[in-house]
Amino acid sequence: MSGGEHIDFRGGAFHGPVTGKAEQHHHYGPVPTAMSALPPPPAAFTGRERHVRELLDSLDPDGDGTAEAVLVSAVGGFGGVGKTALALHTAHAARVRFPGGVLFANMRGYDEVRVAPEETVLAFLRALGVRSEDLPATQEQRYALYRSALNDREPVLIILDNVSDAGQVTPLLPGSTRHRVLVTSRDSLDSLTARLINLDVLPQDEAVLGVALKDLGDLDAAANGYMDAADIFGELGDRHGEARAWTSTGQALLDAGQFQMALQAFADCDAAYSELEAWHEAGEVRWNIALLLESHDHVAESKKAWLSAADAFSRADAKEDEAKARERAE
């Protein structure tokens, strides 16, 4: 033996050769976890009080713990209407209800390269404290370990942002209804059992400003009403409200067949979000502008809009990384 290792055999009777084996036992410290992954709340959030209340009712792990409990809440709506802002604002308000922590993933469902659930489950397992050397070999085993790890924790809030189909969500659902899942998507996700909160229509703008004309079928009047709402929000200095009103203006104008005017409304929405440095929302609006231009065979303009959307999403990622770095430094 070397390195000062000695085994005391005194007092023993041995017949034949004797071999001694020294065993080393490594004592690891507690596994670090990263269960505070919630991005910062939106800098300025106004309106949507009814939607916030509905979401808070759903995000209640102390509610009914049976199979009928609301496991998944989905915020749907047109790109740029404020789905992520609503989700983050409400998640911060509900955070104290989830002592087990928060898991957050941007699934990038509308990017050219989406985030697959098998990538997300790896990130979540590491956040839950599973070491790389302890990760199972197969995907089925990883999902099983993920559900098992959640089952051993107090209530956890899981946020899956920018989901494009239920296939990005279903494998990541926990096995226990004491946890809650919050999803945002532009699509209806019909195959997913969830409580849907749709932001396509802006009840705050309509009720407060008296422009609830779209439901009556008067699309031109609705568009004018939304434009008035945007002007009022602008005068009040509420750029988030103004951006949402421009989004609804553009949608109403599209429904009324006013392509060029709709483009201008979406451009005004982009300008409002860009001024706020709300780059994720700006990226969604630019993405929809690109789709709209492409659908009308404006190829060159659509390419510029795609690049502009990519730039906004890149800025959003950089801003999120900076926020996480500040959080770690604190």
N, C-alpha and C positions, 0 to 999 in steps of 0.2 A: 504494500500500500504506500501511497505517497501523500504529500501535503499534510503530514501530521495526523493522519487518521489511524486510530488504534482501537482494537477490539479486545476486551479483557476476557480471556478464557480461563482465568485462574480458578482452581477448585473443580475443574471438569475432568472426566475420564474419557479418553478418546481412543479408538482403535482404528488404525489406518490413517490416511491423509485427511487433513481438515482444511476446508476452504471457507474463508470468511467473506461476507458481502456487505459492503457499507451502502445503506440506502439514504438518499437525500430527499427530504420533504420540503417542497417549496410552498411558502405561505403567501398567497396573493392577497392584496388589499381588496376592498369592495370594488365591484365593477362600476365604472363611471356610467352615468346615464345622461341623456340629453332630452329631457321631457318638457322643456320650455321653448319649443320651436315656433311659437306663435309670432309672426311678423308684427311690427308696430301697427297700432291702429291708424286709420286715415287721419290726416292732420286736421281736416275740417269735415264733419259729418252732420248734415242737417236733414230733417224730414224722415220719412220712412218709419214713423213711430209705430204704426200698426204692424208693419212687417217685423220690426224689432221685437215687439211683444209676442207675435206669433212664434218667432224663432226661439225666444227665451222660454216660452212654454214647452217647446219641443226639446230644448237642450236642458232638460231637468232630470238628472240621474236619480233624484230622490222621489220621482214620480212612480207610476205603476211599473214594477219590475217584472211583469209577466210578458209573455210572448207578444201581447198586444201593444206593448210600449213602443213609442216612436223611436226606432233605432236610427233611421236615416232621415235627415231633412235636406231638401234640395232647393237651392235658389236658382231659378231659371230666368232667362230673358235675353234680349238683344245685346250684342257686344257693345260695351261702353255704358250700359244703363246703370251700373253701380253694384253688380253682384258681389264682387270681391270686397268692395268697401263695406257693404252691409254685413257680409259674413265676418270680416275682421272686427268691425265695430261691435257686433253682437257677441262674438267669441270672447273679446276682452271683458265685456260686461258679465259673461257667464263663467269666466275663468275660475273664480273662487269655488264653483260647484264641482270642479274636477281636480281633487287632490292628487289623483294619479298622474296628472300632467296633460300636455297637449302635444299631439303629433300633427305636423303640417307638411303637405307636399303639393307643389304646383305640378299638375299632371300634364300641362302643356298640350291639351287635347286638340288644339287648333293650330299648333306649330307644325312645321314640315316634318319634324321628328318628335313623336309623342313620347312621353315617359310611360314605360310599361309597368304594370303592377309588380312584376318580378323584380324590377329595379327598386321600386318603392318599398317592398317588404324587406329588402336588405337594409335599406336606410333606417326603416322603423325598428328592425331587430337590433341594429347597432345602437339606436337611440334608447332602446329598452335595456341595454347593457349586455347584449350577447356578443362575446368576443368572436373575431373572425375564425379562429381555430375551432370554435364550437358550432359553427354554422353547419346544418345538415347538407348532404350532398344533393338532394333532389328538391325541386320546387314544392312538391306536395308536403314534404317534411318541413320546409321553411315556413310555409303558410300555417301548418299545424303548430310549429313552435311559436310563431307569432301569436296565434290565438291562445295558446297555453300561457305565454308570458303576460298577455293582457288579462287573462283569467285570474292571475295571481295579484293583480293590482287593484287599487281603488279606482273609481270612475275616471276614465280617460276620454278626452275630446279629440276626435280624429277629423282633420279638415283636409279634404281633397279638392283643390281649386282647379278650375279650367278642365273639367272632365268632358270628353266628347261622346262617350258611350258607357253603358253599364259595365262593359267588360273591364274598364279601368277601375271599377269600384268593387264589384262583387268579391273578388279574391281577398280584398283587404277588410272585409266586414268582420268585426269581432264576433266571438261565439256567445258573448254575454250581453243581455240587453241593459245592463247597468252602464255600459259605455254609450257614447253618442257619436254619430258620424254626420258631418256637415259637408255638403257637396255644392259646388257651383258649376253651372253648365249653360250653354246656349241652346241645348237640345232638351227634349222632354224626358229622355231616359225612361221610356214607357215600361221596359221590362224590370225596372228597379222599384221595389216596394218602398215608397218614401212619401213624406209629407212635402208637397210642392208649394213653394212660394214664388209666384211669377211676378217679375218686375217689368213686364212689357209695357204696362200702363202705369203712369205716375199719379197715384191718387192724391198725393200732396199738392202737386201742381194743379190738378183738375179741381179739387175741392176748394182749396184756398183761393185760387185765382179765377174760378168760374169758367173753366174751359173744357168741361166734360161734354164735348160735342162729337167726339169720335164714335162713341157708343150709339149715337143717334144716326150714324151713317153720313154725316156732313163732314167729309174728310177735309175739304178746303177750309171750312170754318175751324175745324180742329187744328189744322196746321197754323192758321192765323192766331188761334188762341195760344198754342204752344210758343209761337214766336213772341207774343206779348209777354208770356210767362218768362221767357228767356231774358227779355229786355228788363223786366221788373227785377229778376234775380241779379242781373248785371248791375242795376242801379243800387241794389242792396249790398253789393259786394260779395254775394254768395256765388262763387264761381262753380262750386259743385252743383248747386241747384240749377245754375244756368246751363252747365254741360248736360245735365239730365234732360232739361227742357229742350235743348237743341237735338238730343237723340230722339225724343218723341216727335219733334217737328219733322226731322228727316224721315222717320218711319211713316208718319201721316202723309207727307208729300209723296213718298214712294207709292203708298197705297192709292193715292190720287193720280198717279201717273206722271208726276212732276219730277223727272229724273235730275235735271240740272239744278233745280232749287233744292232737292234732297241732298245732292252732293255738297252744296254750299252750307246747308244746315249741319251736315256731318263735319265739314271743315271747321265751322265755328265751334262745334263740340270739341274737336281735337285741339283747337287753340286754347279753349278754356282749361282742359286737362293738362296741356303742356305748360301753361302758365303756372299751374299748381304743382308742376313736376310730378303729377300722378301718371307716371310713365306706363304703368300696366294698362290703365284705362285708355290712355291715348293710343297704345298699341292695338288694343281691341278695336277702337274706332277706325284706325288706319287700315287694319286688316279688313274690316267690313267695307271701307271705301274701295280697297283693291278688288274685293270680290264683286262689288257693284260695277266698277269700271270694266272688269273682265267680262261680266255678263252682258255688257253693252258693246263689246268688241273694241274697247278703248285700250289696246294692248300696251302701247308705250306708257300711257298714264298709269295703267295698272301696275306695271313693273316698278315705276317710281314709288307707288303707294306701298308695294310689298317691301321694298327696301326701307322705306320710312317706318313701316310697322316693325321690321326687324330691329331698326335702330332704337325705337321706343322700348321694345322688350329687353334689349341689351342694357339700356339705361335703368330699367326697372330692376334687373338682376344685380347691377352694380350697386344700386341704392339699397337693395335688400342685403347684399354682402356687407356693405358699410355698417348697416344697422346691427347685423349680427356681430360684427367685429367690436362695435361699441359695447354691445351687451356682454360679450365675453370679457372685455376690459374692465367692466364694472364689477 
